[in-house]
């Protein structure tokens, strides 16, 4: 599950770095965990859309859904934990890139 979530995060196409998106979501979601799921998702996606982090609202909704899964899986209760996750993601991507076969010329 962890690797699948990292793969999904690595594919996020945002106008800013994924770490910025995640930290912002941590602050947006600080008081929202007990809200109904549909309201929480809407508030998070709307917050991303207003910040222009993504090209369209559908991408914001997808990121809100990913965030909710990340927060549940990793227990991201404080923005500091998000920074640790971003650091781990960076190492994951670097390790994956290093283990990829070199392109044949």
Secondary structure by P-SEA (a helix, b strand, c coil): caaaaaaaaaaccccccaaaaaaaaaaaacccccccaaaaaaaaaaaaaaacccccaaaaaaaaaaaaaaaaaaccccaaaaaaaaaaaaaaaaaaaaacccccc
